[in-house]
Amino acid sequence: MSLQNTLKALSDPTRREILNMLKEKRMSAGEISDSFSVSFAAVSRHLSVLKEADLIRDERDGKYIYYELNTSVLEEIMLWISDLKGEKSDD
């Protein structure tokens, strides 16, 4: 994981909204795109940035690609931030 890529991916409000949507369920690119007023190509680029940052995973199912949240990377970020703040981990 590159922290720089992760923070860059999280810096965009559209990508944060995509992550919020994927928190509820896995979704296809078309389903995600339907929720935004930008082009499918723009949503596709946002998905690529999130995937490069390892914040989401994709899985092909027939002709569709479904995306889901990768919570392990988010947990690593939360641990890093907690450590930065001087908080103790329960592990």
C-alpha positions, 0 to 999 in steps of 0.5 A: 500500500502506498499511503500517498496513493491512498490519501490522494484517492481519499481527497476527492469527494466523488471518490469518498461518495463511491466508497460510502456507496460500496459500504452498503453493497457491491455494485457494478460500474453502471450502478455507481455511474447512475448516481452521479451527473458526470460521464461514465468515463469520469466514474471509471477513472475514479474507480481506477484511482480507488483500485490503484490505492487498493481501497476497492476490489473488482470481480468480473461476473459475466459481462459485468465488473462488480466493485466492493470495499477493501476494508483492510486498507482502511483499517491500516490507515486508521491504525496509522492515524491512531499511532500518529495521534499517540493512541494505543492499539487494543491488539 
